[in-house]
């Protein structure tokens, strides 16, 4: 059967279990031959099943997992030989999840055929490893810089074991790793790092955007034993691994290699960080001498899935708010001279410029742009420091999930009266195949100042409103946070079903709630990517005779006294959002209503559980699709009717 339901065409049972003794740093010909066979076998498997992610349109990551196969094969050989080693291949780079799924299949916890469902919704093979979800997966990972500190603790709990952790030149940029290094050295922990130094991250090459960054010197400076080798020289790699194992204390072997060595089209490029395109995968297998049908019958018969639904109240046309952010910033900078812009504005990237909209700023206004590494805390504080002067403004951007990493820095920026405009993309859960560790659902953590200070949290509903928001607040003082989703969103229409709500006549007013339509029965309050879904639900309820209204609340954390009095005086209020139900707008709105002696029936819907993988499937999985909203409106409406 073609496609993802095929039998797996590469025989993983051919993997050769070998035992390696780290006291013998020279491989025998037999050992080397078996290693070479295993490395090529596993690399072929990784290319094949990660390419299914490209075929089904859910993206993924090939190069990192492909790179570190030699190290993984050697670790497996050590685990096979002795119980002195903690038998888990910890990995700082959660996007190398293909390694963990491959290990699960090798260990018999996962049918090898199931790998062909990589990143598919409900397959339990999401974009990062999640403990308790996927059979055989032994840890959760996915936020860079978070695994080495945890591995230190594992080593403390297992003093009689050697604990290994795969690392990368990307994850090592995080400040957490510097702290982990100091603790490991001070406590003489038996932690061994195997670091893939391929000089590739999402946005470019560290050697270019961060000159002076040297892994060997950095880790030696912290006090680790460091051995640097060419990662594709397996004799040198094994000898180096033996050397760090024999060292009494924390040590690292750094493997220099190009990204995805030997893979046509992606070798040595930033494209290798992402999923291998189907055409490149087919070319790879042709170069390896496999029959055309081996991969072709599978990859050419997997197509992107969709969840068809015809929304009312919004356009079929969609816009990417996370991209439009950068375009809107450009429209502001276009009104300044290059010299004035460079003096007044600084935009700093954290290796995500292509994902958060900063790439267009880099291209059009390089005079304000600073390419930087995977250092969210330091980069945010640099933006704040630039905005320390009243007439200067820092701009910072990353994923919303990583907002949780800069909360303390946000506090200090607020106390220093800094001017920072923050764009946190990938908010909520929509189209988040990377799954739970990348959910951006605790955005209101940004509002962590005391009641005598103001921060401004904005979540535009479509691309037109995004532009209006950016242009309105760009040169406001203090801390301003703008959120967007990974997914594209349609344009909101007025009640006539034809006119765009946020057209040229619309003016954005910070702190003001916006009436999309009035209702006599009750109100739904929503914003961002949930507004068009709520509008669809509201319109369908109105067609059924329930006269419910809709409020857009683009400023999340401030009360519009006039608006709340109007909708709070109705029979019910329902907050609908894709943020964490425990920490989002809905967790606050009830208090705001009661403080004003407003007592409507109240409900709130948000993200409530770990993800299911996939793209469009995440929203209905959380019970946030229009039909679920309609059910909740009916419940609140019926409860009110029964009350009377």
N, C-alpha and C positions, 0 to 999 in steps of 0.2 A: 504494500500500500504506500503510495507516495505521500510526501509531506511529513508532518510531525508525528504521525502514527506509524511511521516506518519502523522496521527493525533497525537497530543501530548498526551501521555498516562497517564500523571499525571494531575489531575484536579486542575488547579491553582485557579479556582473560589471558591475552598473550603477555601481559605485564609480568616481568620477571622479578620475583622476590629475591633480593640479594641482601647479604649482611656485610656491613662495612665496619671495620675496627679503627677508631680515630687514633689509635696509637701507631697505626701504619699509614703514614701520609702519602705513600706511593701506591697508586692503583695497579693491580695486575692487569694483564691484557684481557683476561676473562671478565674481570669486574668492569673494566672500562667499556668493553663491548656490550655488556648487559646494560650499563648505564646509558650508553648512546642509544640503544634500542628503546629503553623506557622513555627517555627524554623525547625522542621523535614521536613515539606512540602517543604520549600524553599531549604533546603540542598539537598533533593532528586532531585529537579528540576535542581540544579546547577551541581550535579554529572552527571546527564543524558545528559544535553546539552553540557557541556564542554567535555565530553567523545567523542562526535562526532568529536571534533577537533583532537583527537588521531586517530580515525577511518579514517578520511580523510587525515591524514598525515601532518596536518598544525600546530601541537603542540597546545599550549595554557596553561592555568593556572587554576587549580581547587582549591587547598588548601586554598589560601588566601581568596577567596570569600566565600568558605565554612565556614572558621573559623569565619568570622565576621557577619554571619547571625543573631546571637542573638542581637548584637548591632543594626543592621539594623532594625530588627523587633521592637525593643524598640523605635528607632527614628521614625519609621512610626506611632507608637502609640502616640507619642508626637505630631507629625504633625497633626494627626487626632483630637487631643484634643484641640489644641490651635494655634492661629496665631502669638504667641510670638516667634515662632521658624522659622528661615529661612528654607523653605521646600525643601532643596536640601541636599542629602547625598554626600557631597564632599569626595573625596578619594585620598590620596597622592599616593597610589599604583595603577597605571594605569593598571597593569597586573591583578588586581582584577575586570576587566571590566565586568565579568559575573554578578557581582552585579548590575551594571548599566543597562545591558540588561534585567535582571530579573525585575528590577523596571519599565523599560519601558513597559514590558509585563503586569505587575500588574496594571499599570496606564492606560492600554488600548491603548497606543501609538504604540504598536508592537504586531502583532498576536503571540500568544504563540507558535504556530507551527513553526514560523520563527526562534525561538531559535535553532532549530535543524540544522541550517545552520551556526552555530558559526564558525567564522574565514574563512568561504568559500569566495573565490574571488567574488567580486561584490554583496555580500550579505548585505553590509553596516553593517557588524558585525565584524570589524577588531579587532586586538589583544589589542588595547587600545581605550578608549572612545574618540570620536572626535565630538565636537560640530558642528552641522549643517549637519552631515552625517547620523547619526542614529536617527530615530524618537524617541523622549522622552529623549535622552541623553542631560544633562544640562550643561556639561562642558567637556573640553579636559584635559586629564591627561596622564602620561606615563613616564615622566622623574622624578625620585625620588627626593624629596626635593623641588619640584617646586610648590606644591599645598598649603602648609600651608602659605607661604608668600602671595599668592593670596587671600586666605581666610581671612587673616588679613585685606586686602583692602575691601573685601566684608563686613566685620564687621564694618569697618569705614564708609562705605556707608549706613549701616543699623544699626545705633546705638540702635535702639529700638528692635532689634531682637537678639536672641541667635543663633550663627552660629556654626554648627558642622562640624568636619572633621575627617574622619577615617584615622588613621596612622598605622605605623608598625615599628617594631624594625629595619627593613632594611632602610626605608625612613628616620628614625630619625638619621641615621649615617651621612647624608649629612649636610654639613656646612650651607646650606641655612636655615635649620630648627633651628640652633642655633641663627641665625640672626632674624628669625621670632619670636622665643621665647622672645628675648630681646625687640623687638618692641611691642609684645602683652602685655608684663608685663608693660613696660613703659607707654603705652597708655591705660592700663586697659581695653583691648578689651574683649568683651563678646564672646570669642572663646573657644569652648570645644572640646578637642581632645579625640577620642576613639581609643586607640592604641592596636593593636594585637601584643602581645609580645610572639611569638611562638618559638623563638630561632632557626629559620630556614631562611636562605637566599639561593641563588642559589648554592654557592660553599661550604656551610657548616653551622656550628652552631656558631653564634657570641660569645657564652660563651667559645668556644674553640679557635677561631682564633683571638678574641679580648678581652682577659681577662681584667676585670676592667670596661668594658662598662656596665653601669647600668642606665636604663632609668629613674627609679624613682629618683635616686640621681641627675642625669643630669638635669631633668626638674625642680626639686625642687631647684637646684642651680641657675637656671635662674630666679626663683621667682614664678613659677606656683604653684597653688594648685594641688597636685597629690594624687590620690586615687588608690591603687593597689589591685586588686582582682583576684580570680580565675575565668577566663572567662566562664567556663562551670558550675559554680555555679550561676544560673540565679537570685536567690534571692540577692546574694551579688553584682552581676553585676548591677541589677536595683537600689539597695540601693546606690551603688557607683556613678551611673549616676545621681541620685537625688542629691547627695552631691555636685558633681561638678557643676550641674546646679544652685544650690542655692548659690554658691560662686560668689561674685561680682568681676568678673575679669576672666582672662584666667585660665583654669584648664584642667587637663587631667585625664582620667581614663585609667589605664593600665591593660589589661586583660592578665593574664598569662595562657597559655594553650599549649598543644602539637599541632603541625601542623596536620590539618585534623583529629580531634578526632573522633574515631569510624569508620574510613574508613580502611578496611583491606589493607595491602600491602604498604600503603603510610603514615599511621599515624606516626607522629614524625620524619619523614625522609625528606631529601632534595628533594626526589622525589615528595613530596606533594606540593612543590612550582610549579612544572610543571603540565602538563595536566595528569589526571588520565588515566592509560592504560585501554584499553577496557576490558581486562580480570579482572582487579581489579574492574572496574565499575560493571561488571556482578556479581562478587562475592559480592560486596556491596549490590546490589539489592536482591540477594538471601538471604543474612543475614537479610535484612529488611522484608523478607517474600513476596516479590512481585513474581508474576509468571515469569518464565524464559523468556517468550515471550515479556514481557513488554519492557525491554531494548534490549534483544537479537535481536528481529525483526528489530530494528532500527540500532543498532551499528554494527551488523554482516553484514548489507547490505549497509554500506557506505564504499566506497573504495577511496584510493588516486586518484586524477585526474592527468592527465599529458597533456602537450601541445606537441604532437609529432612533431619533426622536425629533419630531417637528415642533420646535418651540414657537409659541405665539408671544407677541409683545417685544420681540427683538428681531434683528436682521439675520439673514443667512450669512451675510458677510461678517467676517470676524477680524479682530485685530489683536496683536500681541502686545499687551501692556508693558511687559518687561523690556521689549525692544523700543517701544514708543517713549519710555522714560528717557532713554539716551537721546532720541530725536528731539524731545521737548527741551532737554537741557541745551542741546545745540542751538535751538531757536532762541534761547536766552543769550547764549554766548555770541551768536551771530550779531547781536546788537551792540557788542563791545568791540573795540579794536583788539588785535592780538596782544598788544602790550598791556592793555587794561585788563583783559581777561586773565593773562598770566599773573598779573599782580594781585588780582582780586579773588581768583578761584583756583582751587586745587582738587582734582579728581583722582582718587587712588583706587586701584584695582587689587583684588585678592585672588588672582588667577582664574577669574570667572567672567572676564569682560564680554565674551561671546554669549554668555547665558543671562547676564543681568542688564544688558543694554549699553554697557560702557564702551563697547567696541566702536560704535559710531562716533562717540566723543573722541576716542583715540585717533580715529582716522581723520576727522574733520577739525578737531581742535587739539592737536598734539601739544600745544603750548601749555595746556592746563593738566595734561594727563601724566600720571605716574604709574607705570607697570610695576606691580609688586608681587610678592610670593604669597604662599598659603599661611598668612599671619594675621588673622582677623583682628586680634586684640591690638597688636601694634599698629596695624594699618588704620583702624578706627581712631586710635589715640593720635596718630599723626594727622588725620583729617581734623580732629578736634583741635590739635595744637595750631594747625594752620589757621583755623577759625577762632583762635584765642584773641586776635585783634578784632575790634568791633566792625571794621570795614572789610574783613576777609571771611571767606566761606569755604569750608571743606565739604567735599562730597565723597561718600563712602557707600560701597555696595557689596552685597554677598547674598547667599540664600537665607531665607527666613529661618530655617532650622538653626543656622549658626548665629542668629541673634542671641540665642541662649548663652553663647560663648563670650559676649562682650558686655554683659549687664553691668559688671563692676566698672568697666571703662565708661559706660554711659553715665553712671552716677558721677564719676569724677569730671567728665566733660560738662555735665550740668552744673556742678558746683563751681567750675571754672568759667561759667557763662560763655561757653564756646558756641560757635555757629557751625552746625553740622547738618547737612541734608543727607539722610540715609535712605537708600533704596534697597529693600529686602524683597527679592523676587522668590518664586517658588513657594508662595504662601499657600496654606491649606493643604489639600490632598489630591486635587484634581490632576490626573495624568502623571502621577508620581510613581513610576515603575521602580524608582530607587527605594520606595517603600518607607517604613516607619521611621528609620533613623534620619530620613531627610524630610519628613513632614514638617512644614513650617506652621505650627499650630499654637505656639505660645507667644504670639506677637505682642500681646498686651503687657508682657514683661517689660517692654520698653518704657511703659508708663510707670516707672518705679520711683519717681520723685515724690516729695511730700506735697501736701495739699496747698502749700503756699508757693508752689512752682508750677509751671506749665510745660508739658511736652505736647507735641501735636502728632497724632497718629492718623494717617490718611490711607484709605483703601478705595481707590477709584473703581467704578463699575465697568467702564469700557475705555477704549483708546482715546476717545474724544475727551472724556472727563480726566483721564491721566494727563493729557496735554494742558488742560485748564488748571489742574492742581499744581503741576510743576511750575508753570509760568507764574501762578499767583504767589506761591510760597518760597520761590527759590531764594530771594534775598531777604526773607524774614529772618529775624535773629533767633538764637537758641537752637534747640534740638527739634528737628522735624523728621518724621519717619513716613516713608511712602511704601506701600505694599503692592505687590502684583503676584500673579500666578504663573506657573509654568505653562498652563494651557492658554490658548487663545480664547477670547470671549467675544460674543456678538455685541452689536450696538443696541442700546436700550431705545425703544420707541415710545412715543407718547401714546395716550389713550386712543388717538385716531388710527394707530397701527401703521402710520406712514412716516411721520416726522421723527427724526432722531432727537431724543430728549436733550442731549448735551450738545446741541448745534451751536452755530455762531452767536445766537442770542443768549445762550446760557452763560451765567457768571458764577463761578465758584466762590462761595463765602465760607472760610474756615469756621468750623464749629456749628454750622447751620445744617439741620436735618432737612431733607428734601421730600416733598409730597409727590410721589409718582401718581397716585390717585387717592381720592378720599373715599372713606367707607363709613357706613352707619352701624355695621355689626361688630367690627373689630379691625385690628391692624396687624399686618406683618411688618416687622422691622428687619431690614437686611442691608447688605452692602457687598462690594467687590464681586467675586465670581458667583456668589449666590443670589445676587439681585435679579439676574435674568431668569434664573430658575424659579425664584419666588414670584416674579411677575407673571410667568407662565401659569403657576399654580393659582395665583390670585385671580387672573383673568378667567381661568376655567371655573373657579368657584363662583365668580360673579355670573357666569353663564348659567350656573346651576341655581341662581337665586340667592346666594350668600353675598351680601354687599360688604365685602371685606376691602379694606384699603391697603396701600403699600407705601412705606417710608424707606427712603434711601438714607443711610447714615454714614456718609463718607468720612466724617471725623469720628473715630471710634471711641475716644476716651473723654469727650466733653459733652455735657448735658445742654441741649438746646431747650431752654425753659419753656418757650412758647410752644414748640412742637410736642414736647413730652406731655404737656398739659392737655393738648388736643387728643393725641392717640391714647394717652393714659386714662382719659375720661371715657373711653369707649368700653365695650363689653369684654373684650379680650385683647391681649398683646402677645404676639408670637415672634420671638427673635430667631432668625435663620442665618447661620454662618457656617463656614467650613473650618473655623478655628476650633481649638480644644474646648469642648463643652464645659470643662472644669475651670478654665481660665479666660475664656473669651468674653465678648460683649454680653452674652446671655447671663453670665455669672454675676454681672454688675447691674443689669437693667432692673431686675426685681427690687434690688435695694434702692435704686434711684426712684422708682415708682412709689415705694412705701414711704420713703423720706418726704415725699410730697403729698402724702395721704391719698395717693391714687391706688385703687384696688381692683383693677381688672382681673379677670381670669388670666393666668400667665403660663406661658410655655416657652421653652427654648430648645433649639436643635443645633447640634454641632458635631464635630468629630469625637467619637467615643471609643474606638478600638483600633488595634494594630491593623495595618493595611492588608490588602489581598493581592497586591502586585497589579501589573497591567496598567492601563491608562484610564480610559473613560469608566472603567469598572469601579474605580475607587469611590466615586460619589454615591452611586446607589448602594454600594457595600456599607457605607456609613449611614444609610437611610436618609440621604439628603437630596434625592431626586425629586422632581416636581410631584410625582404621585404620592410620595411619602409626606411632602409638605401639605398636599391637599387633605390627606388623611388626618393630619394634626389640626388643620383648620376646621375640619368637620367635627373633630372631638371637642375643641374649645367652643365652637359655635353651639354644639349640642349641649355641652355642659352649662353654657349660659342660658340656653332656652329652658333647660330643666330647672335652673335656679329660679326662673320667673314663673 
